Amino acid sequence: MGSKAFVSMILVASLCATILFTQGVAQVQPPLTTPGFVLPGSPIDLVKCWSSLFNVEGCVLEISKSIFSGKFENVEAACCKVFSTLDANCWPQMFPLNPFFPPLLKDNCARIVPNSHK
């Protein structure tokens, strides 16, 4: 139970830091967007990106374990379904230290939920 709490605390701390940094950038440079359209390089709403994963019980913990271990066996079908629906523009903001992780997880999820790979 101690390792789960440690991983959760690290994930929460990194999410908070990323959200605060992104909000600071958004305040300094107002986005030049049309409602419903995101320009490349525009600040991405990280809360929106992460919210669907937080709505699936244990999904964020499963993903964080996979990031640190490089193993995907803990990621369940419900988590894969949600992850496969994430906007690819979220990935660089959600996983800035490991840009190769999202495609690896998506490929793994395609094996778990065959229709999830777009």
N, C-alpha and C positions, 0 to 999 in steps of 0.2 A: 504494500500500500504506500510505502514511503517513496518509491520510485515514481509512482503515478502522480503523487502530489508534487514532486520535484519537477517532473516533465510539464505538468499543468502550470506550475508557477513560472517556469521559463517561457512557455508559450504565451501566457497572459502578459508577461513583462515585455516580450518582443512585440506582441500585437499592440500593446499600449504605446510603446515607443514609436512604432511604425505609424500608427494612427495620429499621434501627436505631431510627428514630423510631416506627414502628408497634409494635415490641417494647416500647419505653419506655411507650407509651400502654397497651399490653396489661398491663404490670406494674402501672401505677398504677391502672387501672380493670379489675378482673377481669370478663371477659365474662359476661353473663347469658344463656347459651345452653343449649339442649338438644343433645346430640350429634346431628350431622347437620342441625341447623337454625341458620341464621344470622339474627339480628335486624338490621334496617336500622340502620346506624350502628355495628355491631360491627366490631372490627378484623378485617380480611381477611388470610388467610395469603398474603402476597405470594410466598413461595417456591412455594407450590402454584400460584398464578396464573401465574408466569413459567416454571415447570418444563416445562410442555408445549411452550412456545415454544422453550426452550433445547434440547429433545430433537430438534427439526427443524434439521438443519444449515443455518446461515446465516439462519435465520428472524429472530432478534433483530436481526441486522445489517440485514436487508431492512426491517424495521419501523422501526428507528432512522433509516435513510436516508429513509424516507417521512415520518417526523415532521419532519425538518429541511428536506426539499426540497418537501414537499407533493405529491410525485409517487408513484404506486403501481406503476409498470411493473416494478419490481424484485421485487415480492412475488409469489412463485410459488404454484402450486396447493397444494403440501403445507403451506406456511405458512398459506395461507388456510383450509384445512380445520381446522387446529389452532386458529387464531384464532377461527373461527366457533363452536368448542365452548367457548370461555372463558365463565365465568359473568359476566354483565353487572355483577355487584357488584364484580368485580375492576377494571373499567375506571377508576373514579375514583381508585383507589389506584395503578394502574399508570401512568396518564397524568394526573396531577394538574394539570399546567400546560397541557394541551390537551384539554379535555373533548369537543371536537368531533371529535377524531381517530378514536376507536374506531368511531363510526357510519359515518364516511366510509370507513374501511378495510373495514368489514363490507359496506357497499354495493358497494365495488369488488370485494371477494372474491366477492360473489354473481354478478358477471359472469364471473369466472374459473372458479369452481366453482359452477354454477347451483343445486345443492341445499344450499349452505352457508348461505343466508340463512334465518334462523328467524323 
